[in-house]
Amino acid sequence: MVCLILLTGFRLPAQGGLDLETCYRLAEERLPVQKLYPLQEQKANLEMDKLALQRLPQVSWNAKVVGQSQGVEVPFTPPGADGPIRQPLINGQTTLEASYLLYDGGVNEAQGRLIRAEEAVDRQSVAVEANKLKPRINSLFFNILLLQAQDSILENNQGTLQARLEVLKAGEKQGTVLPGVVTQLEIEILKLQSRREETAGKRKAMAALLADMTGLSPEQTAVLKVPDMQPAPDAMQVNRPELKYFDLRRQQIAESNALIDAGKKPMLSLFAQAGVGYANPLNFFDQSLSPFAIGGVQFRWAFDWGKSKKDKELTAVKMQTVENQREQFLYELNLLDNRYAADKATIEKQIERDREIASLQTELLNISASQLNHGVITASEYLQQFNAGVDTQLNVRLHELALLQLQADYFTQKGF
C-alpha cells in the first residue's frame, strides 16, 4: 500500500476544475481598463463627425457699427450727385457670409486617417495593459495547484499512517508491539492533520483572491485543473501585444507625416457675402442704407518659413524612438530563451533525481514497516523514514508544477 501511494503520488493526472485559459479570459474581462474600449470608439467617432462638419459650407452672420472722428469729404458736387459728398462719421453694416472649401490639399482626409490611427493605438494600449495580468494569474494559479497537490499527498499519507496504526493497535493488544508506539503514530497523524489544515487555510485565501480577479465564487476557484501544456521549444517567435502597439505607433507617426505634407499644399475655396450697410460699403457715392453683395474664388498657399520641415524632423525623432523601444523590448524577451532552456534543464534533472530517490525511499519504507511490525526498530525510526517519504513526494510534485509554471510563464512572456 505504501509503495502504491509513493509511486502514484508523482503523477499530475488530468482532472476536472477551473483551467488556466478560463482564468485569463475571465480576469481580463473584469479589468476596469476594458471600459475604455467603447469610450475610445466614441471619442474617435465624435472627432470624425467634427471633420465631416468642417467639409460643409461655413456660414456666419456678422454685424458692426463704427464711429470715427473724421470722414472722407468731397467739397464739390460730382456729376449726377445732389451735392457735396460727406462720409458719415457713424456707419454700420450687417452681413451674412458663406464659404466653401473646394480643395484643401487632402488635410481633412489626412486628419481622418490620423484620428483612426490614434484610436487603434489607444485600443492596443488597453490590450497591452490587460496582458500584464497574466503573470499574476500564473503565480496565483500554480500556487493553488501546489497547495492542492500538497493536501492530496498529505491526505494519502495520513490514510497510510492510519492503516499502519490499526495494525499496530492489534499488535499492542497481543503484546507484540512495544508500549508507546501507537501513541507516537497517533501524534504523527495529528501533525499531518495540522499540516493539512494549514494548507487548506492558505488555499482558501488564494482561492478567494482568484475568485475576486475572475468574478467566480471561491468554491469554483478552489479546485483547479492541471494544465495539459506541451513543452515549449527553446526559442519561440514573439507574439506579444506590445509588438502590435509599436507597429500602430509607427503608423500613427506616418499619418502625422501625411498631414504635414497635406498642410503644405494650396487651398481653393468659394466665398460670398451679402448684407445691408449704412453707408453703402461698395458704392462711395451712396450714403443711404443700401443692400450689397460680393462673391468670388479664394486661393491660399501659406509659406511656413520651414515649420513643416521642423515638424517632419520631429516625427522622424519620434519614429526612431519607437524603433529603439521595440528593439529594446525584443532584446529583453530574447534573453529569456537561454534562461528558459537552463531553468528547464535544471528542473527536469531535479525531477529525475527526485523519482530515483522516491523509488529507493519506497523500498526503504517497506523494509522499515516490516521491521516495525517485528519490533526491530522503534516508532521514531519508522516515522523518520515515513516523513522522508512524504517530503520526497512533495518535492516531486513541487518540481513538476514548477516545470509547468516555467512553461506557462515562458508562453506568457512570448505572447502565447
C-alpha positions in Angstrom: 0.0 0.0 0.0 2.8 2.4 0.9 4.6 1.6 -2.4 1.4 2.3 -4.4 0.9 5.7 -2.8 4.5 6.8 -3.2 4.6 5.8 -6.9 1.3 7.3 -7.9 2.0 10.5 -5.9 4.3 11.8 -8.6 1.8 11.9 -11.5 -0.2 15.0 -12.4 -3.3 13.5 -13.8 -5.9 15.4 -15.9 -8.7 16.3 -13.6 -11.8 18.4 -13.5 -11.8 22.0 -12.3 -11.1 25.5 -13.5 -8.5 25.8 -16.2 -5.8 28.4 -16.8 -7.2 29.8 -20.1 -10.6 30.4 -18.5 -8.9 32.3 -15.7 -7.1 34.5 -18.2 -10.3 35.3 -20.1 -12.5 36.0 -17.0 -9.8 38.1 -15.3 -9.2 40.2 -18.4 -13.0 40.8 -18.9 -13.3 42.1 -15.3 -10.4 44.7 -15.7 -11.7 48.3 -15.3 -9.5 49.2 -18.2 -11.8 47.3 -20.5 -14.4 50.0 -20.1 -12.1 52.3 -22.2 -12.9 50.5 -25.4 -16.3 52.0 -26.0 -15.1 55.4 -24.8 -12.2 55.3 -27.3 -14.6 54.4 -30.1 -17.0 57.1 -29.1 -14.2 59.7 -28.9 -12.9 58.8 -32.4 -16.4 58.8 -33.9 -17.1 62.3 -32.4 -13.8 63.6 -33.9 -14.7 62.1 -37.3 -18.1 63.8 -37.1 -16.4 67.1 -36.4 -14.3 66.6 -39.5 -17.3 65.9 -41.6 -18.9 69.1 -40.4 -15.8 71.0 -41.5 -16.5 70.0 -45.1 -19.9 71.7 -45.0 -20.2 75.3 -46.1 -19.3 77.7 -43.3 -21.9 80.3 -42.7 -21.8 83.3 -40.3 -23.9 86.3 -39.5 -21.9 89.4 -38.7 -22.8 93.0 -37.6 -20.8 96.0 -36.7 -21.2 99.7 -36.1 -18.2 102.0 -36.4 -17.8 105.6 -35.2 -14.9 107.8 -36.4 -13.7 111.3 -35.7 -13.2 112.2 -39.4 -14.7 111.1 -42.7 -13.9 111.4 -46.3 -15.4 114.6 -47.7 -15.7 115.8 -51.4 -16.2 119.6 -51.4 -17.7 119.8 -54.8 -20.8 118.3 -56.3 -19.9 115.3 -58.6 -21.9 114.9 -61.8 -25.2 113.2 -61.0 -24.9 114.0 -57.3 -27.3 116.2 -55.4 -24.5 118.0 -53.6 -21.1 117.6 -52.0 -20.3 114.1 -50.6 -19.5 113.6 -46.9 -19.0 110.1 -45.5 -21.0 109.7 -42.3 -19.0 109.6 -39.0 -21.1 106.7 -37.8 -21.7 103.8 -40.2 -22.7 100.2 -39.8 -23.5 97.0 -41.6 -24.9 93.5 -41.1 -23.8 90.7 -43.4 -24.4 87.1 -44.0 -21.1 85.4 -45.0 -20.6 81.9 -46.5 -17.5 80.0 -47.7 -17.0 76.5 -49.1 -13.6 74.8 -49.3 -13.2 73.3 -52.8 -9.7 71.9 -52.3 -7.8 71.6 -49.0 -4.7 69.7 -50.2 -6.0 66.5 -48.5 -5.8 67.9 -45.0 -9.3 66.7 -44.0 -8.7 63.2 -45.3 -5.3 63.1 -43.6 -6.8 64.2 -40.3 -9.4 61.4 -40.5 -6.7 58.8 -41.0 -4.7 60.2 -38.1 -7.8 60.0 -35.8 -8.3 56.4 -36.7 -4.6 55.6 -36.2 -4.7 57.2 -32.8 -7.8 55.2 -31.9 -6.0 52.0 -32.9 -3.0 52.9 -30.7 -5.3 53.7 -27.7 -7.2 50.4 -28.1 -3.9 48.4 -28.4 -2.6 50.1 -25.2 -5.6 48.6 -23.4 -4.6 45.2 -24.7 -1.1 45.7 -23.5 -2.3 46.7 -20.1 -4.7 43.7 -19.9 -1.9 41.3 -20.9 0.1 42.3 -17.7 -2.5 40.4 -15.7 -1.3 37.0 -17.0 1.9 36.6 -14.9 -0.2 37.4 -11.7 -2.7 34.8 -12.7 0.0 32.3 -13.4 1.6 32.8 -10.0 -1.7 32.5 -8.2 -3.0 29.6 -10.2 0.1 27.4 -9.7 0.4 28.3 -6.0 -3.2 27.0 -5.6 -2.3 23.9 -7.6 0.7 23.3 -5.4 -1.4 23.6 -2.2 -4.0 21.3 -3.9 -1.3 18.7 -4.6 0.2 19.0 -1.1 -3.2 18.4 0.5 -3.7 15.3 -1.7 -0.3 13.9 -0.7 -0.8 14.6 3.0 -4.3 13.0 2.9 -2.9 9.9 1.2 -0.1 9.5 3.7 -2.4 10.2 6.6 -4.6 7.3 5.4 -1.5 5.2 5.1 -0.4 6.0 8.6 -3.9 5.4 9.9 -3.9 1.9 8.3 -0.5 1.2 9.9 -1.9 2.4 13.2 -4.7 -0.1 13.1 -2.2 -2.9 12.6 -0.1 -1.7 15.5 -3.1 -1.4 17.8 -3.8 -5.0 17.1 -0.2 -5.9 17.9 -0.3 -3.9 21.1 -3.3 -5.9 22.3 -1.4 -9.1 21.5 1.7 -7.8 23.3 3.9 -7.9 20.2 4.2 -4.1 19.9 6.1 -2.0 22.5 4.1 0.5 24.6 4.2 4.0 23.2 4.5 3.0 19.5 0.8 3.5 18.9 0.9 6.9 20.7 3.8 8.1 18.5 1.9 7.2 15.4 -1.3 9.0 16.7 0.8 12.1 17.3 2.2 11.9 13.8 -1.3 11.6 12.3 -2.3 14.7 14.2 0.7 16.5 12.9 -0.3 15.6 9.3 -3.8 16.8 10.0 -2.4 20.1 11.3 -0.4 20.5 8.1 -3.5 19.8 6.1 -5.4 22.5 8.0 -2.6 25.0 7.4 -2.5 24.1 3.7 -6.3 24.4 3.5 -6.2 27.9 5.1 -3.6 29.2 2.5 -5.5 27.6 -0.3 -8.7 29.2 0.8 -7.1 32.6 0.9 -5.6 32.3 -2.6 -8.8 30.8 -4.0 -10.7 33.9 -2.7 -8.2 36.2 -4.4 -8.5 34.3 -7.6 -12.3 34.5 -7.3 -12.1 38.3 -6.9 -10.0 38.5 -10.1 -12.2 36.2 -12.2 -15.6 37.0 -10.8 -16.2 33.4 -9.8 -17.1 32.1 -6.4 -14.3 30.8 -4.0 -15.8 27.3 -4.4 -15.3 27.5 -8.2 -11.7 28.6 -7.8 -10.8 26.1 -5.0 -10.3 23.2 -7.4 -8.1 23.9 -10.4 -7.3 21.8 -13.5 -3.6 21.0 -14.1 -2.7 22.5 -17.5 -2.0 20.0 -20.2 0.9 22.0 -21.7 3.1 20.9 -24.5 6.8 21.5 -23.8 7.8 24.9 -25.3 10.7 25.0 -27.7 13.9 26.5 -26.6 13.2 29.6 -28.8 9.8 30.9 -29.8 8.6 33.8 -32.0 7.3 36.7 -30.1 3.6 37.4 -30.3 3.2 40.0 -27.6 0.6 42.8 -27.9 3.4 45.3 -27.4 4.7 44.5 -30.9 1.4 45.4 -32.5 1.3 48.5 -30.3 4.7 49.5 -31.7 3.5 48.9 -35.3 0.4 51.0 -34.7 2.6 53.8 -33.2 4.7 53.8 -36.4 1.5 54.0 -38.4 0.3 56.9 -36.3 3.5 58.8 -36.9 3.4 58.1 -40.6 -0.1 59.6 -40.7 1.2 62.6 -38.9 3.7 63.0 -41.7 1.0 62.7 -44.3 -0.9 65.5 -42.5 2.2 67.7 -42.5 2.6 67.2 -46.3 -1.1 68.0 -46.9 -0.8 71.2 -44.9 1.9 72.5 -47.3 -0.4 72.3 -50.4 -2.5 75.3 -51.6 -6.2 75.7 -50.8 -9.0 76.8 -53.0 -12.4 78.0 -51.8 -15.6 79.9 -52.8 -16.9 82.8 -50.7 -19.9 85.0 -50.8 -21.1 88.0 -48.7 -24.5 89.7 -48.7 -25.9 92.4 -46.4 -27.1 95.8 -45.7 -24.9 98.8 -44.9 -25.0 102.4 -44.0 -23.4 103.9 -45.9 -23.1 101.5 -48.8 -19.6 99.9 -48.3 -19.3 99.2 -52.0 -20.5 102.5 -53.5 -18.7 105.5 -52.3 -21.4 107.8 -53.7 -24.3 106.0 -52.0 -24.7 107.5 -48.4 -28.0 105.7 -47.7 -28.9 102.4 -46.1 -28.3 100.0 -49.0 -28.1 96.3 -49.7 -24.9 94.9 -51.2 -23.3 91.6 -52.1 -19.9 90.2 -53.2 -18.6 86.7 -54.1 -15.7 85.0 -55.7 -13.0 82.4 -55.5 -10.1 82.5 -53.0 -6.7 80.9 -53.4 -4.4 80.5 -50.4 -0.9 79.0 -50.3 0.8 79.6 -47.0 4.6 79.9 -46.6 5.6 78.4 -43.2 9.2 79.5 -43.2 10.5 75.9 -42.7 8.0 75.0 -39.9 6.8 71.9 -41.8 10.5 70.8 -42.2 10.9 71.0 -38.4 7.7 69.1 -37.9 9.0 66.3 -40.2 12.3 66.2 -38.3 10.3 65.9 -35.0 8.2 63.0 -36.4 11.5 61.3 -37.5 12.8 61.5 -34.0 9.5 60.0 -32.7 9.7 57.2 -35.2 13.3 56.4 -34.2 12.3 56.4 -30.6 9.6 53.9 -31.2 12.1 51.7 -33.2 14.5 51.8 -30.3 11.8 50.9 -27.8 10.8 48.0 -30.0 14.4 46.8 -30.3 14.9 47.0 -26.5 11.7 45.1 -25.9 12.7 42.3 -28.2 16.2 42.2 -26.8 14.9 41.7 -23.3 12.5 39.0 -24.4 15.2 37.1 -26.4 17.3 37.0 -23.2 14.6 34.7 -21.8 15.4 32.0 -24.3 18.7 31.0 -22.7 17.4 31.3 -19.2 14.3 29.3 -20.0 16.4 26.5 -21.5 18.7 26.4 -18.5 15.9 26.5 -15.9 14.0 23.8 -17.8 17.0 21.5 -17.9 17.7 22.1 -14.2 14.1 21.3 -13.1 13.9 18.2 -15.3 17.1 16.9 -13.7 15.7 17.6 -10.3 12.5 15.6 -11.2 14.7 12.7 -12.4 16.7 12.7 -9.2 13.5 13.0 -7.1 12.0 10.0 -8.7 15.1 8.0 -8.2 15.1 9.0 -4.5 11.4 8.1 -4.3 12.0 4.6 -5.7 14.7 4.0 -3.1 12.7 5.6 -0.4 9.8 3.3 -1.2 11.9 0.2 -0.8 13.4 1.6 2.5 10.0 2.4 3.9 8.6 -1.0 3.1 11.6 -2.6 5.0 11.1 -0.2 7.9 7.4 -1.1 8.1 8.2 -4.8 8.3 10.9 -4.1 10.9 8.4 -2.0 13.0 5.9 -4.8 12.9 8.5 -7.2 14.3 9.9 -4.8 16.9 13.3 -4.5 15.2 13.1 -0.7 15.0 11.4 1.9 17.1 8.4 4.0 16.1 10.6 7.1 15.9 12.9 5.4 13.4 9.9 4.3 11.3 8.4 7.8 11.4 11.7 9.3 10.3 11.6 7.2 7.1 7.9 7.9 6.7 8.4 11.6 6.8 11.3 11.4 4.4 8.9 9.6 2.0 6.3 12.4 2.4 9.0 15.1 1.8 10.1 13.2 -1.3 6.6 13.1 -2.7 6.1 16.8 -2.0 9.4 17.6 -3.8 8.5 15.7 -6.9 5.1 17.4 -7.1 6.7 20.8 -6.4 9.2 20.4 -9.2 6.6 19.0 -11.6 4.4 22.0 -11.0 7.4 24.3 -11.2 8.2 23.0 -14.6 4.6 23.6 -15.8 4.7 27.1 -14.4 8.0 27.8 -16.1 6.4 26.7 -19.4 3.3 28.8 -18.7 5.4 31.9 -17.8 7.5 31.4 -20.9 4.5 31.1 -23.1 3.1 34.2 -21.5 6.3 36.2 -22.0 6.3 35.2 -25.6 2.7 36.2 -26.1 1.0 32.8 -26.4 
